[in-house]
């Protein structure tokens, strides 16, 4: 570690321990909603964590420490409370924070839920509704990510999809690959992935994604559900965006949901997808804009509520462990979407 980095860490730690950062946050973000985005939570040293896309995975210990930080500096709220504030039927507490998970990984129920329950914290799972019905252990999206991360297999996947060799240099490349794969029937989708790497689908032996029993356990414990599209295709790039939304809606209705919420798959959105969601009856929609939301402007942000992807990496850890001072610097200073704070 360089001398400059050591000095920065020392200053950060001193500001945090002194309470200066916390006091500044309580004043500056009093009327700002923080929404955290998580994906996977897995035991440290487990094969599943080693095989995961690490940018989107937390160790159980790291997640637990992050929740301790949340409990210290925020008032955790539910989606129902956020929706009530949007509808003008309730007020959020000071420094409100909503915890969300994307996709529908089983480890959200297996490992994240017990840590949430220990601390009495609410949370919301945005479900890519198709995953419940998929039979194979490895989710096709996870397999595709592994293929694209390998320089030897990525060109083969592009070829199998009929995409040009230079597609990887274009903006939105991975999202467009996901949209093309998502638009295929499951058997064909897996066949295309296997053409690029015959082993990748067999490298995971245990089911990755939630079952209906997992979802029942999640909701029976008081946690909330929303949608994350149906096939996990970016809605803006989907071959049939309307079908993607209506399939998601019908599955959520079948799970007993009355108030519909959604997070944009891959964080990709456009005006057309926003209108489709409005017309389909979705009431609150979250994007991946890493900002805070001015509580007074939540009604205007109903279809664009910002969320912050929180990683367990050099931005948030020190000596391999979640560091509260780094978390504070990562979260407290985010721009606030909406008018200036009072």
C-alpha positions as CSV (number, residue, x, y, z in Angstrom):
1,X,0.0,0.0,0.0
2,X,1.4,3.4,-0.9
3,X,2.0,6.2,1.6
4,X,-0.9,8.2,0.1
5,X,-3.3,5.3,0.5
6,X,-2.1,4.8,4.1
7,X,-2.7,8.5,4.9
8,X,-6.2,8.4,3.3
9,X,-7.1,5.3,5.4
10,X,-5.8,6.9,8.6
11,X,-7.9,10.1,7.9
12,X,-11.0,8.1,7.0
13,X,-10.7,5.9,10.1
14,X,-10.2,8.9,12.3
15,X,-13.2,10.8,10.9
16,X,-15.4,7.7,11.3
17,X,-14.3,6.9,14.8
18,X,-14.7,10.5,15.9
19,X,-18.3,10.4,14.8
20,X,-17.8,13.3,12.4
21,X,-18.9,11.2,9.3
22,X,-21.9,9.9,11.1
23,X,-23.1,13.3,12.3
24,X,-22.6,14.8,8.8
25,X,-24.6,11.9,7.3
26,X,-27.4,12.4,9.8
27,X,-27.7,16.0,8.8
28,X,-27.0,15.8,5.0
29,X,-29.0,12.6,4.3
30,X,-31.8,13.0,6.8
31,X,-34.4,13.3,4.0
32,X,-32.7,11.1,1.5
33,X,-33.6,7.5,0.8
34,X,-30.7,5.1,0.3
35,X,-31.6,1.9,-1.6
36,X,-28.9,-0.9,-1.6
37,X,-28.7,-3.5,-4.3
38,X,-27.3,-7.0,-3.5
39,X,-27.2,-10.2,-5.5
40,X,-25.5,-13.1,-3.9
41,X,-24.5,-13.9,-0.3
42,X,-22.3,-17.0,0.2
43,X,-20.0,-18.6,2.8
44,X,-16.4,-17.5,2.7
45,X,-14.2,-20.2,1.2
46,X,-17.1,-22.0,-0.4
47,X,-16.9,-23.3,-4.0
48,X,-20.0,-21.4,-4.8
49,X,-18.4,-18.1,-3.8
50,X,-15.2,-19.0,-5.7
51,X,-17.2,-19.7,-8.8
52,X,-19.4,-16.6,-8.5
53,X,-19.2,-13.3,-10.4
54,X,-17.3,-11.8,-7.4
55,X,-18.4,-8.2,-8.2
56,X,-21.9,-9.2,-7.4
57,X,-21.3,-11.6,-4.5
58,X,-20.8,-11.0,-0.7
59,X,-19.4,-13.3,1.9
60,X,-21.8,-14.0,4.7
61,X,-19.4,-12.3,7.2
62,X,-19.1,-9.3,4.9
63,X,-22.8,-9.1,4.5
64,X,-23.4,-9.4,8.3
65,X,-20.9,-6.5,8.9
66,X,-22.6,-4.4,6.3
67,X,-26.0,-5.0,8.0
68,X,-24.4,-3.9,11.3
69,X,-23.3,-0.7,9.6
70,X,-26.8,-0.2,8.2
71,X,-28.4,-0.7,11.7
72,X,-26.0,1.8,13.2
73,X,-26.5,4.6,10.6
74,X,-29.9,4.2,9.0
75,X,-33.6,3.4,9.7
76,X,-34.2,0.3,7.5
77,X,-37.6,0.5,5.8
78,X,-39.8,-1.8,3.7
79,X,-41.1,-1.4,0.2
80,X,-44.6,-0.9,1.7
81,X,-43.3,2.1,3.6
82,X,-41.6,3.5,0.5
83,X,-44.8,3.1,-1.5
84,X,-46.9,4.8,1.2
85,X,-44.5,7.7,1.1
86,X,-44.8,7.9,-2.7
87,X,-48.6,7.8,-2.5
88,X,-48.7,10.5,0.2
89,X,-50.1,8.0,2.8
90,X,-47.1,7.9,5.1
91,X,-43.8,9.4,6.0
92,X,-40.4,7.8,6.0
93,X,-38.1,8.0,9.1
94,X,-34.9,10.0,9.1
95,X,-32.1,8.5,7.0
96,X,-34.3,5.7,5.5
97,X,-32.7,2.7,3.8
98,X,-34.2,-0.1,1.7
99,X,-32.3,-3.4,1.3
100,X,-32.9,-5.1,-2.1
101,X,-31.7,-8.3,-3.8
102,X,-31.9,-9.0,-7.5
103,X,-32.5,-12.1,-9.6
104,X,-33.7,-14.8,-7.2
105,X,-30.6,-16.7,-6.0
106,X,-31.3,-19.4,-3.5
107,X,-28.5,-18.1,-1.3
108,X,-30.6,-15.0,-0.6
109,X,-32.9,-17.2,1.4
110,X,-30.3,-19.6,2.7
111,X,-27.7,-17.2,3.9
112,X,-28.9,-13.6,3.6
113,X,-32.3,-14.1,5.3
114,X,-30.9,-15.4,8.6
115,X,-28.6,-12.4,8.9
116,X,-31.6,-10.0,8.2
117,X,-33.8,-11.9,10.7
118,X,-31.1,-11.6,13.4
119,X,-31.2,-7.9,13.2
120,X,-34.9,-7.5,12.5
121,X,-34.3,-5.8,9.1
122,X,-36.8,-5.8,6.3
123,X,-35.7,-6.6,2.7
124,X,-37.1,-6.9,-0.8
125,X,-36.3,-9.6,-3.4
126,X,-36.7,-8.7,-7.0
127,X,-37.4,-12.0,-8.8
128,X,-36.7,-12.8,-12.4
129,X,-39.9,-14.9,-12.4
130,X,-38.8,-17.5,-15.0
131,X,-36.1,-18.9,-12.7
132,X,-38.6,-20.7,-10.5
133,X,-39.6,-22.9,-13.4
134,X,-36.1,-23.7,-14.7
135,X,-35.0,-27.3,-13.9
136,X,-31.3,-27.2,-14.5
137,X,-28.9,-26.5,-11.5
138,X,-26.9,-23.7,-13.2
139,X,-28.8,-20.6,-14.2
140,X,-28.2,-19.9,-17.9
141,X,-27.3,-16.2,-17.1
142,X,-24.6,-17.3,-14.7
143,X,-23.2,-19.7,-17.3
144,X,-23.3,-17.0,-20.0
145,X,-21.3,-14.6,-17.7
146,X,-18.7,-17.3,-17.3
147,X,-18.4,-17.9,-21.0
148,X,-18.1,-14.1,-21.7
149,X,-15.4,-13.8,-19.1
150,X,-13.2,-16.3,-20.9
151,X,-11.4,-14.9,-23.9
152,X,-11.3,-18.3,-25.5
153,X,-15.0,-19.0,-25.3
154,X,-16.5,-15.6,-25.6
155,X,-16.0,-15.4,-29.4
156,X,-17.6,-18.8,-29.8
157,X,-20.7,-17.6,-28.0
158,X,-20.9,-14.5,-30.3
159,X,-20.6,-16.8,-33.3
160,X,-23.3,-19.1,-32.1
161,X,-25.6,-16.1,-31.6
162,X,-24.8,-14.8,-35.1
163,X,-23.2,-11.6,-33.6
164,X,-20.2,-9.9,-35.3
165,X,-16.8,-10.5,-33.9
166,X,-16.4,-6.9,-32.8
167,X,-19.6,-6.9,-30.8
168,X,-17.6,-7.1,-27.6
169,X,-16.3,-3.6,-28.3
170,X,-19.8,-2.1,-28.6
171,X,-21.7,-0.3,-25.8
172,X,-24.2,-2.5,-24.0
173,X,-22.5,-5.7,-25.4
174,X,-23.2,-8.0,-22.4
175,X,-26.8,-6.8,-22.1
176,X,-27.5,-7.5,-25.7
177,X,-26.0,-10.9,-25.4
178,X,-28.3,-11.5,-22.4
179,X,-31.3,-10.3,-24.4
180,X,-30.6,-12.6,-27.3
181,X,-30.2,-15.6,-25.1
182,X,-33.2,-14.7,-23.0
183,X,-35.3,-14.6,-26.1
184,X,-34.6,-18.2,-26.9
185,X,-36.5,-21.3,-25.6
186,X,-34.6,-22.7,-22.6
187,X,-33.4,-25.8,-24.4
188,X,-32.0,-23.8,-27.3
189,X,-30.5,-21.3,-25.0
190,X,-28.5,-23.9,-23.2
191,X,-27.6,-25.5,-26.5
192,X,-26.1,-22.2,-27.7
193,X,-24.1,-21.8,-24.5
194,X,-22.9,-25.4,-24.7
195,X,-21.6,-24.7,-28.2
196,X,-19.3,-22.1,-26.8
197,X,-18.2,-24.2,-23.8
198,X,-19.5,-27.8,-23.4
199,X,-18.6,-27.9,-19.7
200,X,-19.8,-24.6,-18.4
201,X,-23.4,-25.8,-17.6
202,X,-22.2,-28.8,-15.8
203,X,-19.7,-27.0,-13.5
204,X,-22.5,-26.2,-11.0
205,X,-24.2,-29.3,-9.4
206,X,-26.5,-27.7,-6.9
207,X,-29.5,-25.6,-7.8
208,X,-28.6,-21.9,-7.9
209,X,-32.1,-20.2,-8.1
210,X,-35.1,-20.2,-5.8
211,X,-38.0,-22.6,-5.9
212,X,-41.6,-21.9,-4.9
213,X,-40.9,-23.3,-1.5
214,X,-37.9,-20.9,-1.1
215,X,-40.2,-18.0,-2.0
216,X,-42.8,-19.2,0.5
217,X,-40.2,-19.3,3.2
218,X,-39.0,-15.8,2.3
219,X,-42.5,-14.3,2.4
220,X,-43.6,-16.3,5.4
221,X,-40.8,-14.6,7.3
222,X,-42.2,-11.2,6.4
223,X,-39.9,-10.3,3.5
224,X,-41.2,-8.7,0.3
225,X,-41.2,-9.7,-3.4
226,X,-41.0,-7.7,-6.6
227,X,-40.2,-8.4,-10.2
228,X,-37.0,-8.3,-12.1
229,X,-38.5,-9.1,-15.5
230,X,-39.4,-12.6,-16.6
231,X,-36.4,-14.1,-18.4
232,X,-33.9,-11.5,-17.0
233,X,-33.6,-9.9,-20.5
234,X,-33.0,-6.1,-20.4
235,X,-36.6,-5.0,-21.2
236,X,-35.3,-2.2,-23.5
237,X,-33.5,-4.8,-25.6
238,X,-36.0,-7.7,-25.4
239,X,-37.4,-9.1,-28.6
240,X,-40.9,-8.7,-27.1
241,X,-40.7,-6.2,-24.2
242,X,-44.5,-6.4,-23.7
243,X,-44.5,-10.2,-23.2
244,X,-41.5,-9.9,-20.9
245,X,-43.5,-7.5,-18.6
246,X,-46.8,-9.3,-18.8
247,X,-45.2,-12.7,-18.0
248,X,-43.5,-11.2,-15.0
249,X,-46.7,-9.6,-13.9
250,X,-48.7,-12.8,-14.2
251,X,-46.2,-14.8,-12.2
252,X,-46.1,-12.2,-9.5
253,X,-49.9,-12.2,-9.3
254,X,-49.8,-16.0,-9.1
255,X,-47.6,-15.6,-6.0
256,X,-50.3,-13.4,-4.4
257,X,-48.8,-10.0,-4.9
258,X,-51.2,-7.1,-5.2
259,X,-48.9,-4.1,-5.2
260,X,-46.4,-4.6,-8.1
261,X,-42.8,-3.3,-8.0
262,X,-39.9,-4.1,-10.3
263,X,-36.2,-3.4,-10.8
264,X,-35.0,-3.0,-14.3
265,X,-33.0,-6.2,-15.4
266,X,-29.4,-5.2,-16.0
267,X,-30.3,-1.7,-15.0
268,X,-31.3,-1.0,-18.7
269,X,-34.3,1.2,-19.3
270,X,-35.8,3.6,-21.8
271,X,-39.0,5.7,-22.1
272,X,-40.8,2.8,-23.9
273,X,-40.1,0.3,-21.1
274,X,-41.2,2.8,-18.5
275,X,-44.5,3.3,-20.3
276,X,-45.1,-0.4,-20.7
277,X,-44.5,-0.9,-16.9
278,X,-47.0,1.9,-16.1
279,X,-49.6,0.4,-18.4
280,X,-49.1,-3.0,-16.9
281,X,-49.9,-1.8,-13.4
282,X,-46.4,-1.7,-11.9
283,X,-46.5,1.0,-9.2
284,X,-42.8,1.5,-8.1
285,X,-39.8,0.8,-10.3
286,X,-36.2,0.9,-9.4
287,X,-33.2,1.6,-11.6
288,X,-29.4,1.3,-11.1
289,X,-28.5,4.9,-10.9
290,X,-26.1,5.0,-7.9
291,X,-27.7,8.0,-6.1
292,X,-29.8,8.7,-3.1
293,X,-33.4,9.8,-3.6
294,X,-34.8,13.0,-2.1
295,X,-37.8,11.8,-0.1
296,X,-39.9,14.8,-1.1
297,X,-39.4,13.9,-4.7
298,X,-40.2,10.2,-4.5
299,X,-43.6,10.7,-6.3
300,X,-41.7,12.1,-9.3
301,X,-39.2,9.2,-9.1
302,X,-41.9,6.5,-8.9
303,X,-40.6,4.8,-12.0
304,X,-36.9,5.7,-11.6
305,X,-36.1,5.2,-7.9
306,X,-32.2,5.1,-7.7
307,X,-30.3,2.1,-6.2
308,X,-26.7,1.7,-5.3
309,X,-24.9,-1.5,-6.2
310,X,-22.8,-2.3,-3.1
311,X,-19.7,-4.5,-3.7
312,X,-17.4,-6.3,-1.3
313,X,-14.1,-5.1,-2.8
314,X,-11.4,-2.5,-2.4
315,X,-14.0,0.3,-2.2
316,X,-15.6,-1.2,0.9
317,X,-13.0,-3.5,2.5
318,X,-9.7,-3.1,4.3
319,X,-7.4,-6.0,4.9
320,X,-10.0,-8.3,3.4
321,X,-12.8,-7.2,5.8
322,X,-15.7,-4.8,5.4
323,X,-14.5,-1.5,6.8
324,X,-17.1,0.9,8.3
325,X,-15.1,4.0,7.4
326,X,-14.8,2.9,3.7
327,X,-18.5,2.1,3.7
328,X,-19.3,5.5,5.0
329,X,-17.2,7.2,2.3
330,X,-18.8,4.9,-0.3
331,X,-22.4,5.7,0.7
332,X,-22.7,9.0,2.6
333,X,-21.5,11.3,-0.1
334,X,-23.6,10.0,-3.0
335,X,-25.5,12.7,-5.0
336,X,-29.1,13.2,-4.1
337,X,-31.6,12.8,-7.0
338,X,-34.2,15.5,-6.7
339,X,-34.2,19.0,-5.2
340,X,-31.6,20.2,-2.7
341,X,-32.0,19.0,0.8
342,X,-33.7,21.1,3.4
